[in-house]
């Protein structure tokens, strides 16, 4: 089993969780985002976040 190191784990894929994940990733962090539902598409201001498969 391969282990992956994450610099940041975010629980909750709402607008705040997605914004935090996006910001951390843009700063070079390896981010794990956990949500109870499948991530889809969320519009936050003028930015549209789409989940990647």
mmCIF entry with sequence, helices, sheets and N, C-alpha, C, O atoms, coordinates in Angstrom:
data_MODEL
# 
_entry.id   MODEL 
# 
_entity.id                         1 
_entity.type                       polymer 
_entity.pdbx_number_of_molecules   1 
# 
_entity_poly.entity_id                      1 
_entity_poly.type                           'polypeptide(L)' 
_entity_poly.nstd_linkage                   no 
_entity_poly.nstd_monomer                   no 
_entity_poly.pdbx_seq_one_letter_code       
;(UNK)(UNK)(UNK)(UNK)(UNK)(UNK)(UNK)(UNK)(UNK)(UNK)(UNK)(UNK)(UNK)(UNK)(UNK)(UNK)
(UNK)(UNK)(UNK)(UNK)(UNK)(UNK)(UNK)(UNK)(UNK)(UNK)(UNK)(UNK)(UNK)(UNK)(UNK)(UNK)
(UNK)(UNK)(UNK)(UNK)(UNK)(UNK)(UNK)(UNK)(UNK)(UNK)(UNK)(UNK)(UNK)(UNK)(UNK)(UNK)
(UNK)(UNK)(UNK)(UNK)(UNK)
;
_entity_poly.pdbx_seq_one_letter_code_can   XXXXXXXXXXXXXXXXXXXXXXXXXXXXXXXXXXXXXXXXXXXXXXXXXXXXX 
_entity_poly.pdbx_strand_id                 A 
# 
loop_
_entity_poly_seq.entity_id 
_entity_poly_seq.num 
_entity_poly_seq.mon_id 
_entity_poly_seq.hetero 
1 1  UNK n 
1 2  UNK n 
1 3  UNK n 
1 4  UNK n 
1 5  UNK n 
1 6  UNK n 
1 7  UNK n 
1 8  UNK n 
1 9  UNK n 
1 10 UNK n 
1 11 UNK n 
1 12 UNK n 
1 13 UNK n 
1 14 UNK n 
1 15 UNK n 
1 16 UNK n 
1 17 UNK n 
1 18 UNK n 
1 19 UNK n 
1 20 UNK n 
1 21 UNK n 
1 22 UNK n 
1 23 UNK n 
1 24 UNK n 
1 25 UNK n 
1 26 UNK n 
1 27 UNK n 
1 28 UNK n 
1 29 UNK n 
1 30 UNK n 
1 31 UNK n 
1 32 UNK n 
1 33 UNK n 
1 34 UNK n 
1 35 UNK n 
1 36 UNK n 
1 37 UNK n 
1 38 UNK n 
1 39 UNK n 
1 40 UNK n 
1 41 UNK n 
1 42 UNK n 
1 43 UNK n 
1 44 UNK n 
1 45 UNK n 
1 46 UNK n 
1 47 UNK n 
1 48 UNK n 
1 49 UNK n 
1 50 UNK n 
1 51 UNK n 
1 52 UNK n 
1 53 UNK n 
# 
_struct_asym.id          A 
_struct_asym.entity_id   1 
# 
_struct_conf.conf_type_id            HELX_P 
_struct_conf.id                      HELX_P1 
_struct_conf.pdbx_PDB_helix_id       AA1 
_struct_conf.beg_label_comp_id       UNK 
_struct_conf.beg_label_asym_id       A 
_struct_conf.beg_label_seq_id        15 
_struct_conf.pdbx_beg_PDB_ins_code   ? 
_struct_conf.end_label_comp_id       UNK 
_struct_conf.end_label_asym_id       A 
_struct_conf.end_label_seq_id        26 
_struct_conf.pdbx_end_PDB_ins_code   ? 
_struct_conf.beg_auth_comp_id        UNK 
_struct_conf.beg_auth_asym_id        A 
_struct_conf.beg_auth_seq_id         15 
_struct_conf.end_auth_comp_id        UNK 
_struct_conf.end_auth_asym_id        A 
_struct_conf.end_auth_seq_id         26 
_struct_conf.pdbx_PDB_helix_class    1 
_struct_conf.details                 ? 
_struct_conf.pdbx_PDB_helix_length   12 
# 
_struct_conf_type.id          HELX_P 
_struct_conf_type.criteria    ? 
_struct_conf_type.reference   ? 
# 
loop_
_struct_sheet.id 
_struct_sheet.type 
_struct_sheet.number_strands 
_struct_sheet.details 
AA1 ? 2 ? 
AA2 ? 2 ? 
# 
loop_
_struct_sheet_order.sheet_id 
_struct_sheet_order.range_id_1 
_struct_sheet_order.range_id_2 
_struct_sheet_order.offset 
_struct_sheet_order.sense 
AA1 1 2 ? parallel      
AA2 1 2 ? anti-parallel 
# 
loop_
_struct_sheet_range.sheet_id 
_struct_sheet_range.id 
_struct_sheet_range.beg_label_comp_id 
_struct_sheet_range.beg_label_asym_id 
_struct_sheet_range.beg_label_seq_id 
_struct_sheet_range.pdbx_beg_PDB_ins_code 
_struct_sheet_range.end_label_comp_id 
_struct_sheet_range.end_label_asym_id 
_struct_sheet_range.end_label_seq_id 
_struct_sheet_range.pdbx_end_PDB_ins_code 
_struct_sheet_range.beg_auth_comp_id 
_struct_sheet_range.beg_auth_asym_id 
_struct_sheet_range.beg_auth_seq_id 
_struct_sheet_range.end_auth_comp_id 
_struct_sheet_range.end_auth_asym_id 
_struct_sheet_range.end_auth_seq_id 
AA1 1 UNK A 8  ? UNK A 11 ? UNK A 8  UNK A 11 
AA1 2 UNK A 31 ? UNK A 34 ? UNK A 31 UNK A 34 
AA2 1 UNK A 41 ? UNK A 44 ? UNK A 41 UNK A 44 
AA2 2 UNK A 47 ? UNK A 50 ? UNK A 47 UNK A 50 
# 
loop_
_atom_site.group_PDB 
_atom_site.id 
_atom_site.type_symbol 
_atom_site.label_atom_id 
_atom_site.label_alt_id 
_atom_site.label_comp_id 
_atom_site.label_asym_id 
_atom_site.label_entity_id 
_atom_site.label_seq_id 
_atom_site.pdbx_PDB_ins_code 
_atom_site.Cartn_x 
_atom_site.Cartn_y 
_atom_site.Cartn_z 
_atom_site.occupancy 
_atom_site.B_iso_or_equiv 
_atom_site.pdbx_formal_charge 
_atom_site.auth_seq_id 
_atom_site.auth_comp_id 
_atom_site.auth_asym_id 
_atom_site.auth_atom_id 
_atom_site.pdbx_PDB_model_num 
ATOM 1   N N  . UNK A 1 1  ? 0.834   -1.181 0.000   1.00 0.00 ? 1  UNK A N  1 
ATOM 2   C CA . UNK A 1 1  ? 0.000   0.000  0.000   1.00 0.00 ? 1  UNK A CA 1 
ATOM 3   C C  . UNK A 1 1  ? 0.882   1.248  0.000   1.00 0.00 ? 1  UNK A C  1 
ATOM 4   O O  . UNK A 1 1  ? 1.761   1.402  0.848   1.00 0.00 ? 1  UNK A O  1 
ATOM 5   N N  . UNK A 1 2  ? 0.638   2.117  -0.943  1.00 0.00 ? 2  UNK A N  1 
ATOM 6   C CA . UNK A 1 2  ? 1.420   3.336  -1.065  1.00 0.00 ? 2  UNK A CA 1 
ATOM 7   C C  . UNK A 1 2  ? 0.857   4.417  -0.149  1.00 0.00 ? 2  UNK A C  1 
ATOM 8   O O  . UNK A 1 2  ? -0.357  4.619  -0.094  1.00 0.00 ? 2  UNK A O  1 
ATOM 9   N N  . UNK A 1 3  ? 1.725   5.100  0.561   1.00 0.00 ? 3  UNK A N  1 
ATOM 10  C CA . UNK A 1 3  ? 1.301   6.199  1.427   1.00 0.00 ? 3  UNK A CA 1 
ATOM 11  C C  . UNK A 1 3  ? 1.655   7.520  0.767   1.00 0.00 ? 3  UNK A C  1 
ATOM 12  O O  . UNK A 1 3  ? 2.688   7.654  0.111   1.00 0.00 ? 3  UNK A O  1 
ATOM 13  N N  . UNK A 1 4  ? 0.782   8.478  0.955   1.00 0.00 ? 4  UNK A N  1 
ATOM 14  C CA . UNK A 1 4  ? 1.001   9.809  0.408   1.00 0.00 ? 4  UNK A CA 1 
ATOM 15  C C  . UNK A 1 4  ? 1.071   10.806 1.556   1.00 0.00 ? 4  UNK A C  1 
ATOM 16  O O  . UNK A 1 4  ? 0.264   10.752 2.484   1.00 0.00 ? 4  UNK A O  1 
ATOM 17  N N  . UNK A 1 5  ? 2.018   11.699 1.492   1.00 0.00 ? 5  UNK A N  1 
ATOM 18  C CA . UNK A 1 5  ? 2.159   12.747 2.508   1.00 0.00 ? 5  UNK A CA 1 
ATOM 19  C C  . UNK A 1 5  ? 1.346   13.964 2.070   1.00 0.00 ? 5  UNK A C  1 
ATOM 20  O O  . UNK A 1 5  ? 1.468   14.437 0.940   1.00 0.00 ? 5  UNK A O  1 
ATOM 21  N N  . UNK A 1 6  ? 0.526   14.454 2.976   1.00 0.00 ? 6  UNK A N  1 
ATOM 22  C CA . UNK A 1 6  ? -0.246  15.674 2.719   1.00 0.00 ? 6  UNK A CA 1 
ATOM 23  C C  . UNK A 1 6  ? 0.213   16.758 3.680   1.00 0.00 ? 6  UNK A C  1 
ATOM 24  O O  . UNK A 1 6  ? 0.416   16.506 4.867   1.00 0.00 ? 6  UNK A O  1 
ATOM 25  N N  . UNK A 1 7  ? 0.372   17.959 3.159   1.00 0.00 ? 7  UNK A N  1 
ATOM 26  C CA . UNK A 1 7  ? 0.737   19.099 3.986   1.00 0.00 ? 7  UNK A CA 1 
ATOM 27  C C  . UNK A 1 7  ? -0.480  19.645 4.728   1.00 0.00 ? 7  UNK A C  1 
ATOM 28  O O  . UNK A 1 7  ? -0.357  20.220 5.809   1.00 0.00 ? 7  UNK A O  1 
ATOM 29  N N  . UNK A 1 8  ? -1.659  19.455 4.131   1.00 0.00 ? 8  UNK A N  1 
ATOM 30  C CA . UNK A 1 8  ? -2.884  20.010 4.696   1.00 0.00 ? 8  UNK A CA 1 
ATOM 31  C C  . UNK A 1 8  ? -4.046  19.082 4.389   1.00 0.00 ? 8  UNK A C  1 
ATOM 32  O O  . UNK A 1 8  ? -4.199  18.625 3.256   1.00 0.00 ? 8  UNK A O  1 
ATOM 33  N N  . UNK A 1 9  ? -4.868  18.802 5.396   1.00 0.00 ? 9  UNK A N  1 
ATOM 34  C CA . UNK A 1 9  ? -6.102  18.043 5.211   1.00 0.00 ? 9  UNK A CA 1 
ATOM 35  C C  . UNK A 1 9  ? -7.261  18.967 5.536   1.00 0.00 ? 9  UNK A C  1 
ATOM 36  O O  . UNK A 1 9  ? -7.306  19.562 6.612   1.00 0.00 ? 9  UNK A O  1 
ATOM 37  N N  . UNK A 1 10 ? -8.202  19.085 4.602   1.00 0.00 ? 10 UNK A N  1 
ATOM 38  C CA . UNK A 1 10 ? -9.363  19.939 4.781   1.00 0.00 ? 10 UNK A CA 1 
ATOM 39  C C  . UNK A 1 10 ? -10.595 19.055 4.809   1.00 0.00 ? 10 UNK A C  1 
ATOM 40  O O  . UNK A 1 10 ? -10.797 18.230 3.917   1.00 0.00 ? 10 UNK A O  1 
ATOM 41  N N  . UNK A 1 11 ? -11.420 19.228 5.834   1.00 0.00 ? 11 UNK A N  1 
ATOM 42  C CA . UNK A 1 11 ? -12.657 18.465 5.958   1.00 0.00 ? 11 UNK A CA 1 
ATOM 43  C C  . UNK A 1 11 ? -13.807 19.398 5.617   1.00 0.00 ? 11 UNK A C  1 
ATOM 44  O O  . UNK A 1 11 ? -14.051 20.384 6.311   1.00 0.00 ? 11 UNK A O  1 
ATOM 45  N N  . UNK A 1 12 ? -14.511 19.072 4.537   1.00 0.00 ? 12 UNK A N  1 
ATOM 46  C CA . UNK A 1 12 ? -15.635 19.887 4.080   1.00 0.00 ? 12 UNK A CA 1 
ATOM 47  C C  . UNK A 1 12 ? -15.340 20.513 2.736   1.00 0.00 ? 12 UNK A C  1 
ATOM 48  O O  . UNK A 1 12 ? -14.401 21.297 2.597   1.00 0.00 ? 12 UNK A O  1 
ATOM 49  N N  . UNK A 1 13 ? -16.141 20.165 1.751   1.00 0.00 ? 13 UNK A N  1 
ATOM 50  C CA . UNK A 1 13 ? -15.927 20.655 0.396   1.00 0.00 ? 13 UNK A CA 1 
ATOM 51  C C  . UNK A 1 13 ? -16.847 21.781 0.007   1.00 0.00 ? 13 UNK A C  1 
ATOM 52  O O  . UNK A 1 13 ? -17.185 21.935 -1.167  1.00 0.00 ? 13 UNK A O  1 
ATOM 53  N N  . UNK A 1 14 ? -17.262 22.581 0.990   1.00 0.00 ? 14 UNK A N  1 
ATOM 54  C CA . UNK A 1 14 ? -18.070 23.760 0.681   1.00 0.00 ? 14 UNK A CA 1 
ATOM 55  C C  . UNK A 1 14 ? -17.201 24.864 0.112   1.00 0.00 ? 14 UNK A C  1 
ATOM 56  O O  . UNK A 1 14 ? -16.043 24.646 -0.245  1.00 0.00 ? 14 UNK A O  1 
ATOM 57  N N  . UNK A 1 15 ? -17.777 26.047 0.034   1.00 0.00 ? 15 UNK A N  1 
ATOM 58  C CA . UNK A 1 15 ? -17.034 27.147 -0.589  1.00 0.00 ? 15 UNK A CA 1 
ATOM 59  C C  . UNK A 1 15 ? -15.760 27.490 0.191   1.00 0.00 ? 15 UNK A C  1 
ATOM 60  O O  . UNK A 1 15 ? -14.734 27.800 -0.414  1.00 0.00 ? 15 UNK A O  1 
ATOM 61  N N  . UNK A 1 16 ? -15.815 27.438 1.523   1.00 0.00 ? 16 UNK A N  1 
ATOM 62  C CA . UNK A 1 16 ? -14.616 27.745 2.320   1.00 0.00 ? 16 UNK A CA 1 
ATOM 63  C C  . UNK A 1 16 ? -13.554 26.663 2.170   1.00 0.00 ? 16 UNK A C  1 
ATOM 64  O O  . UNK A 1 16 ? -12.367 26.969 2.052   1.00 0.00 ? 16 UNK A O  1 
ATOM 65  N N  . UNK A 1 17 ? -13.974 25.396 2.174   1.00 0.00 ? 17 UNK A N  1 
ATOM 66  C CA . UNK A 1 17 ? -13.029 24.293 2.015   1.00 0.00 ? 17 UNK A CA 1 
ATOM 67  C C  . UNK A 1 17 ? -12.353 24.312 0.658   1.00 0.00 ? 17 UNK A C  1 
ATOM 68  O O  . UNK A 1 17 ? -11.145 24.101 0.554   1.00 0.00 ? 17 UNK A O  1 
ATOM 69  N N  . UNK A 1 18 ? -13.133 24.564 -0.379  1.00 0.00 ? 18 UNK A N  1 
ATOM 70  C CA . UNK A 1 18 ? -12.563 24.632 -1.729  1.00 0.00 ? 18 UNK A CA 1 
ATOM 71  C C  . UNK A 1 18 ? -11.624 25.822 -1.882  1.00 0.00 ? 18 UNK A C  1 
ATOM 72  O O  . UNK A 1 18 ? -10.579 25.715 -2.523  1.00 0.00 ? 18 UNK A O  1 
ATOM 73  N N  . UNK A 1 19 ? -11.994 26.946 -1.296  1.00 0.00 ? 19 UNK A N  1 
ATOM 74  C CA . UNK A 1 19 ? -11.137 28.122 -1.368  1.00 0.00 ? 19 UNK A CA 1 
ATOM 75  C C  . UNK A 1 19 ? -9.823  27.876 -0.643  1.00 0.00 ? 19 UNK A C  1 
ATOM 76  O O  . UNK A 1 19 ? -8.755  28.228 -1.144  1.00 0.00 ? 19 UNK A O  1 
ATOM 77  N N  . UNK A 1 20 ? -9.901  27.270 0.540   1.00 0.00 ? 20 UNK A N  1 
ATOM 78  C CA . UNK A 1 20 ? -8.683  26.960 1.302   1.00 0.00 ? 20 UNK A CA 1 
ATOM 79  C C  . UNK A 1 20 ? -7.798  25.975 0.548   1.00 0.00 ? 20 UNK A C  1 
ATOM 80  O O  . UNK A 1 20 ? -6.579  26.139 0.504   1.00 0.00 ? 20 UNK A O  1 
ATOM 81  N N  . UNK A 1 21 ? -8.410  24.953 -0.047  1.00 0.00 ? 21 UNK A N  1 
ATOM 82  C CA . UNK A 1 21 ? -7.649  23.962 -0.804  1.00 0.00 ? 21 UNK A CA 1 
ATOM 83  C C  . UNK A 1 21 ? -6.981  24.606 -2.016  1.00 0.00 ? 21 UNK A C  1 
ATOM 84  O O  . UNK A 1 21 ? -5.815  24.335 -2.304  1.00 0.00 ? 21 UNK A O  1 
ATOM 85  N N  . UNK A 1 22 ? -7.711  25.446 -2.713  1.00 0.00 ? 22 UNK A N  1 
ATOM 86  C CA . UNK A 1 22 ? -7.164  26.118 -3.894  1.00 0.00 ? 22 UNK A CA 1 
ATOM 87  C C  . UNK A 1 22 ? -6.008  27.027 -3.514  1.00 0.00 ? 22 UNK A C  1 
ATOM 88  O O  . UNK A 1 22 ? -4.979  27.034 -4.190  1.00 0.00 ? 22 UNK A O  1 
ATOM 89  N N  . UNK A 1 23 ? -6.162  27.793 -2.445  1.00 0.00 ? 23 UNK A N  1 
ATOM 90  C CA . UNK A 1 23 ? -5.102  28.694 -2.001  1.00 0.00 ? 23 UNK A CA 1 
ATOM 91  C C  . UNK A 1 23 ? -3.856  27.921 -1.566  1.00 0.00 ? 23 UNK A C  1 
ATOM 92  O O  . UNK A 1 23 ? -2.734  28.270 -1.934  1.00 0.00 ? 23 UNK A O  1 
ATOM 93  N N  . UNK A 1 24 ? -4.071  26.865 -0.778  1.00 0.00 ? 24 UNK A N  1 
ATOM 94  C CA . UNK A 1 24 ? -2.936  26.064 -0.307  1.00 0.00 ? 24 UNK A CA 1 
ATOM 95  C C  . UNK A 1 24 ? -2.202  25.413 -1.478  1.00 0.00 ? 24 UNK A C  1 
ATOM 96  O O  . UNK A 1 24 ? -0.972  25.373 -1.499  1.00 0.00 ? 24 UNK A O  1 
ATOM 97  N N  . UNK A 1 25 ? -2.957  24.907 -2.446  1.00 0.00 ? 25 UNK A N  1 
ATOM 98  C CA . UNK A 1 25 ? -2.329  24.286 -3.610  1.00 0.00 ? 25 UNK A CA 1 
ATOM 99  C C  . UNK A 1 25 ? -1.546  25.317 -4.414  1.00 0.00 ? 25 UNK A C  1 
ATOM 100 O O  . UNK A 1 25 ? -0.460  25.019 -4.912  1.00 0.00 ? 25 UNK A O  1 
ATOM 101 N N  . UNK A 1 26 ? -2.082  26.513 -4.545  1.00 0.00 ? 26 UNK A N  1 
ATOM 102 C CA . UNK A 1 26 ? -1.379  27.550 -5.304  1.00 0.00 ? 26 UNK A CA 1 
ATOM 103 C C  . UNK A 1 26 ? -0.079  27.968 -4.608  1.00 0.00 ? 26 UNK A C  1 
ATOM 104 O O  . UNK A 1 26 ? 0.831   28.498 -5.245  1.00 0.00 ? 26 UNK A O  1 
ATOM 105 N N  . UNK A 1 27 ? -0.002  27.725 -3.295  1.00 0.00 ? 27 UNK A N  1 
ATOM 106 C CA . UNK A 1 27 ? 1.221   28.025 -2.548  1.00 0.00 ? 27 UNK A CA 1 
ATOM 107 C C  . UNK A 1 27 ? 2.172   26.830 -2.502  1.00 0.00 ? 27 UNK A C  1 
ATOM 108 O O  . UNK A 1 27 ? 3.223   26.897 -1.865  1.00 0.00 ? 27 UNK A O  1 
ATOM 109 N N  . UNK A 1 28 ? 1.803   25.734 -3.176  1.00 0.00 ? 28 UNK A N  1 
ATOM 110 C CA . UNK A 1 28 ? 2.695   24.589 -3.284  1.00 0.00 ? 28 UNK A CA 1 
ATOM 111 C C  . UNK A 1 28 ? 2.426   23.449 -2.327  1.00 0.00 ? 28 UNK A C  1 
ATOM 112 O O  . UNK A 1 28 ? 3.209   22.500 -2.275  1.00 0.00 ? 28 UNK A O  1 
ATOM 113 N N  . UNK A 1 29 ? 1.342   23.510 -1.567  1.00 0.00 ? 29 UNK A N  1 
ATOM 114 C CA . UNK A 1 29 ? 1.021   22.450 -0.607  1.00 0.00 ? 29 UNK A CA 1 
ATOM 115 C C  . UNK A 1 29 ? 0.356   21.263 -1.300  1.00 0.00 ? 29 UNK A C  1 
ATOM 116 O O  . UNK A 1 29 ? -0.351  21.426 -2.295  1.00 0.00 ? 29 UNK A O  1 
ATOM 117 N N  . UNK A 1 30 ? 0.589   20.082 -0.766  1.00 0.00 ? 30 UNK A N  1 
ATOM 118 C CA . UNK A 1 30 ? -0.084  18.870 -1.212  1.00 0.00 ? 30 UNK A CA 1 
ATOM 119 C C  . UNK A 1 30 ? -1.315  18.734 -0.320  1.00 0.00 ? 30 UNK A C  1 
ATOM 120 O O  . UNK A 1 30 ? -1.180  18.515 0.884   1.00 0.00 ? 30 UNK A O  1 
ATOM 121 N N  . UNK A 1 31 ? -2.523  18.861 -0.898  1.00 0.00 ? 31 UNK A N  1 
ATOM 122 C CA . UNK A 1 31 ? -3.752  19.012 -0.134  1.00 0.00 ? 31 UNK A CA 1 
ATOM 123 C C  . UNK A 1 31 ? -4.662  17.798 -0.300  1.00 0.00 ? 31 UNK A C  1 
ATOM 124 O O  . UNK A 1 31 ? -4.835  17.278 -1.403  1.00 0.00 ? 31 UNK A O  1 
ATOM 125 N N  . UNK A 1 32 ? -5.240  17.355 0.823   1.00 0.00 ? 32 UNK A N  1 
ATOM 126 C CA . UNK A 1 32 ? -6.273  16.320 0.823   1.00 0.00 ? 32 UNK A CA 1 
ATOM 127 C C  . UNK A 1 32 ? -7.572  16.990 1.233   1.00 0.00 ? 32 UNK A C  1 
ATOM 128 O O  . UNK A 1 32 ? -7.646  17.601 2.299   1.00 0.00 ? 32 UNK A O  1 
ATOM 129 N N  . UNK A 1 33 ? -8.612  16.880 0.387   1.00 0.00 ? 33 UNK A N  1 
ATOM 130 C CA . UNK A 1 33 ? -9.919  17.475 0.654   1.00 0.00 ? 33 UNK A CA 1 
ATOM 131 C C  . UNK A 1 33 ? -10.918 16.346 0.850   1.00 0.00 ? 33 UNK A C  1 
ATOM 132 O O  . UNK A 1 33 ? -11.102 15.514 -0.039  1.00 0.00 ? 33 UNK A O  1 
ATOM 133 N N  . UNK A 1 34 ? -11.565 16.314 2.011   1.00 0.00 ? 34 UNK A N  1 
ATOM 134 C CA . UNK A 1 34 ? -12.510 15.255 2.351   1.00 0.00 ? 34 UNK A CA 1 
ATOM 135 C C  . UNK A 1 34 ? -13.895 15.866 2.501   1.00 0.00 ? 34 UNK A C  1 
ATOM 136 O O  . UNK A 1 34 ? -14.061 16.895 3.156   1.00 0.00 ? 34 UNK A O  1 
ATOM 137 N N  . UNK A 1 35 ? -14.891 15.225 1.888   1.00 0.00 ? 35 UNK A N  1 
ATOM 138 C CA . UNK A 1 35 ? -16.276 15.660 2.029   1.00 0.00 ? 35 UNK A CA 1 
ATOM 139 C C  . UNK A 1 35 ? -17.163 14.432 2.067   1.00 0.00 ? 35 UNK A C  1 
ATOM 140 O O  . UNK A 1 35 ? -16.818 13.401 1.490   1.00 0.00 ? 35 UNK A O  1 
ATOM 141 N N  . UNK A 1 36 ? -18.300 14.526 2.736   1.00 0.00 ? 36 UNK A N  1 
ATOM 142 C CA . UNK A 1 36 ? -19.198 13.377 2.853   1.00 0.00 ? 36 UNK A CA 1 
ATOM 143 C C  . UNK A 1 36 ? -19.948 13.092 1.553   1.00 0.00 ? 36 UNK A C  1 
ATOM 144 O O  . UNK A 1 36 ? -20.421 11.975 1.343   1.00 0.00 ? 36 UNK A O  1 
ATOM 145 N N  . UNK A 1 37 ? -20.058 14.074 0.701   1.00 0.00 ? 37 UNK A N  1 
ATOM 146 C CA . UNK A 1 37 ? -20.715 13.925 -0.595  1.00 0.00 ? 37 UNK A CA 1 
ATOM 147 C C  . UNK A 1 37 ? -19.671 13.949 -1.700  1.00 0.00 ? 37 UNK A C  1 
ATOM 148 O O  . UNK A 1 37 ? -18.525 14.341 -1.481  1.00 0.00 ? 37 UNK A O  1 
ATOM 149 N N  . UNK A 1 38 ? -20.073 13.531 -2.870  1.00 0.00 ? 38 UNK A N  1 
ATOM 150 C CA . UNK A 1 38 ? -19.185 13.621 -4.024  1.00 0.00 ? 38 UNK A CA 1 
ATOM 151 C C  . UNK A 1 38 ? -19.054 15.072 -4.440  1.00 0.00 ? 38 UNK A C  1 
ATOM 152 O O  . UNK A 1 38 ? -20.050 15.785 -4.551  1.00 0.00 ? 38 UNK A O  1 
ATOM 153 N N  . UNK A 1 39 ? -17.826 15.508 -4.672  1.00 0.00 ? 39 UNK A N  1 
ATOM 154 C CA . UNK A 1 39 ? -17.610 16.886 -5.087  1.00 0.00 ? 39 UNK A CA 1 
ATOM 155 C C  . UNK A 1 39 ? -18.053 17.067 -6.527  1.00 0.00 ? 39 UNK A C  1 
ATOM 156 O O  . UNK A 1 39 ? -17.767 16.237 -7.389  1.00 0.00 ? 39 UNK A O  1 
ATOM 157 N N  . UNK A 1 40 ? -18.741 18.140 -6.771  1.00 0.00 ? 40 UNK A N  1 
ATOM 158 C CA . UNK A 1 40 ? -19.224 18.426 -8.119  1.00 0.00 ? 40 UNK A CA 1 
ATOM 159 C C  . UNK A 1 40 ? -18.730 19.772 -8.574  1.00 0.00 ? 40 UNK A C  1 
ATOM 160 O O  . UNK A 1 40 ? -17.527 19.982 -8.734  1.00 0.00 ? 40 UNK A O  1 
ATOM 161 N N  . UNK A 1 41 ? -19.657 20.688 -8.782  1.00 0.00 ? 41 UNK A N  1 
ATOM 162 C CA . UNK A 1 41 ? -19.316 22.014 -9.259  1.00 0.00 ? 41 UNK A CA 1 
ATOM 163 C C  . UNK A 1 41 ? -19.897 23.033 -8.301  1.00 0.00 ? 41 UNK A C  1 
ATOM 164 O O  . UNK A 1 41 ? -21.085 22.988 -7.983  1.00 0.00 ? 41 UNK A O  1 
ATOM 165 N N  . UNK A 1 42 ? -19.071 23.945 -7.843  1.00 0.00 ? 42 UNK A N  1 
ATOM 166 C CA . UNK A 1 42 ? -19.517 24.978 -6.909  1.00 0.00 ? 42 UNK A CA 1 
ATOM 167 C C  . UNK A 1 42 ? -19.074 26.326 -7.454  1.00 0.00 ? 42 UNK A C  1 
ATOM 168 O O  . UNK A 1 42 ? -17.920 26.495 -7.847  1.00 0.00 ? 42 UNK A O  1 
ATOM 169 N N  . UNK A 1 43 ? -19.986 27.277 -7.476  1.00 0.00 ? 43 UNK A N  1 
ATOM 170 C CA . UNK A 1 43 ? -19.662 28.624 -7.923  1.00 0.00 ? 43 UNK A CA 1 
ATOM 171 C C  . UNK A 1 43 ? -19.415 29.481 -6.689  1.00 0.00 ? 43 UNK A C  1 
ATOM 172 O O  . UNK A 1 43 ? -20.256 29.570 -5.795  1.00 0.00 ? 43 UNK A O  1 
ATOM 173 N N  . UNK A 1 44 ? -18.253 30.104 -6.660  1.00 0.00 ? 44 UNK A N  1 
ATOM 174 C CA . UNK A 1 44 ? -17.869 30.950 -5.529  1.00 0.00 ? 44 UNK A CA 1 
ATOM 175 C C  . UNK A 1 44 ? -17.430 32.295 -6.097  1.00 0.00 ? 44 UNK A C  1 
ATOM 176 O O  . UNK A 1 44 ? -16.305 32.442 -6.573  1.00 0.00 ? 44 UNK A O  1 
ATOM 177 N N  . UNK A 1 45 ? -18.324 33.266 -6.042  1.00 0.00 ? 45 UNK A N  1 
ATOM 178 C CA . UNK A 1 45 ? -18.021 34.556 -6.658  1.00 0.00 ? 45 UNK A CA 1 
ATOM 179 C C  . UNK A 1 45 ? -17.940 34.413 -8.162  1.00 0.00 ? 45 UNK A C  1 
ATOM 180 O O  . UNK A 1 45 ? -18.908 33.997 -8.799  1.00 0.00 ? 45 UNK A O  1 
ATOM 181 N N  . UNK A 1 46 ? -16.802 34.753 -8.736  1.00 0.00 ? 46 UNK A N  1 
ATOM 182 C CA . UNK A 1 46 ? -16.628 34.626 -10.178 1.00 0.00 ? 46 UNK A CA 1 
ATOM 183 C C  . UNK A 1 46 ? -15.825 33.373 -10.554 1.00 0.00 ? 46 UNK A C  1 
ATOM 184 O O  . UNK A 1 46 ? -15.491 33.172 -11.722 1.00 0.00 ? 46 UNK A O  1 
ATOM 185 N N  . UNK A 1 47 ? -15.521 32.540 -9.564  1.00 0.00 ? 47 UNK A N  1 
ATOM 186 C CA . UNK A 1 47 ? -14.717 31.336 -9.802  1.00 0.00 ? 47 UNK A CA 1 
ATOM 187 C C  . UNK A 1 47 ? -15.613 30.105 -9.748  1.00 0.00 ? 47 UNK A C  1 
ATOM 188 O O  . UNK A 1 47 ? -16.438 29.976 -8.843  1.00 0.00 ? 47 UNK A O  1 
ATOM 189 N N  . UNK A 1 48 ? -15.458 29.200 -10.710 1.00 0.00 ? 48 UNK A N  1 
ATOM 190 C CA . UNK A 1 48 ? -16.192 27.949 -10.725 1.00 0.00 ? 48 UNK A CA 1 
ATOM 191 C C  . UNK A 1 48 ? -15.199 26.826 -10.424 1.00 0.00 ? 48 UNK A C  1 
ATOM 192 O O  . UNK A 1 48 ? -14.220 26.637 -11.147 1.00 0.00 ? 48 UNK A O  1 
ATOM 193 N N  . UNK A 1 49 ? -15.465 26.087 -9.349  1.00 0.00 ? 49 UNK A N  1 
ATOM 194 C CA . UNK A 1 49 ? -14.621 24.953 -8.972  1.00 0.00 ? 49 UNK A CA 1 
ATOM 195 C C  . UNK A 1 49 ? -15.270 23.680 -9.467  1.00 0.00 ? 49 UNK A C  1 
ATOM 196 O O  . UNK A 1 49 ? -16.445 23.429 -9.199  1.00 0.00 ? 49 UNK A O  1 
ATOM 197 N N  . UNK A 1 50 ? -14.513 22.880 -10.187 1.00 0.00 ? 50 UNK A N  1 
ATOM 198 C CA . UNK A 1 50 ? -15.015 21.598 -10.690 1.00 0.00 ? 50 UNK A CA 1 
ATOM 199 C C  . UNK A 1 50 ? -14.171 20.482 -10.113 1.00 0.00 ? 50 UNK A C  1 
ATOM 200 O O  . UNK A 1 50 ? -12.943 20.564 -10.091 1.00 0.00 ? 50 UNK A O  1 
ATOM 201 N N  . UNK A 1 51 ? -14.840 19.430 -9.642  1.00 0.00 ? 51 UNK A N  1 
ATOM 202 C CA . UNK A 1 51 ? -14.108 18.276 -9.108  1.00 0.00 ? 51 UNK A CA 1 
ATOM 203 C C  . UNK A 1 51 ? -13.435 17.540 -10.241 1.00 0.00 ? 51 UNK A C  1 
ATOM 204 O O  . UNK A 1 51 ? -13.971 17.441 -11.345 1.00 0.00 ? 51 UNK A O  1 
ATOM 205 N N  . UNK A 1 52 ? -12.251 17.023 -9.954  1.00 0.00 ? 52 UNK A N  1 
ATOM 206 C CA . UNK A 1 52 ? -11.526 16.206 -10.940 1.00 0.00 ? 52 UNK A CA 1 
ATOM 207 C C  . UNK A 1 52 ? -11.702 14.753 -10.601 1.00 0.00 ? 52 UNK A C  1 
ATOM 208 O O  . UNK A 1 52 ? -11.751 14.379 -9.429  1.00 0.00 ? 52 UNK A O  1 
ATOM 209 N N  . UNK A 1 53 ? -11.796 13.940 -11.614 1.00 0.00 ? 53 UNK A N  1 
ATOM 210 C CA . UNK A 1 53 ? -11.969 12.495 -11.395 1.00 0.00 ? 53 UNK A CA 1 
ATOM 211 C C  . UNK A 1 53 ? -10.655 11.873 -11.015 1.00 0.00 ? 53 UNK A C  1 
ATOM 212 O O  . UNK A 1 53 ? -10.587 10.665 -10.787 1.00 0.00 ? 53 UNK A O  1 
# 
